[in-house]
């Protein structure tokens, strides 16, 4: 199964005014928190995806937001439906 981040994308913190703008999560959503020093948060709807595919969404997110850089973010922890990347 090919994973299309655009189709799964729900929300991110880029230019967000407040975390209250974030949608209320469902059990099908995952949250990716990248860069502990300057956090970036993204939410994806992963309905129908298994745990391995959800991990892949988080991994691809870490690569996508660092396009053009000489590094990318890797998943370092998972707690519930939240993936932490540095």
JOURMO-V976979 format. One record per run of one state. SS is the DSSP state (H for helix, E for strand, - for the rest). FROM is the first residue (numbers start at 1). TO is the last residue. If there is no record, write none. Layout:
# JOURMO-V976979
SS;FROM;TO  SS;FROM;TO
This chain:
# JOURMO-V976979
-;1;4  H;5;8  E;9;12  -;13;18  H;19;21  -;22;28  E;29;34  -;35;39  E;40;45  -;46;50  H;51;64  -;65;74  E;75;79  -;80;81  E;82;85  -;86;86
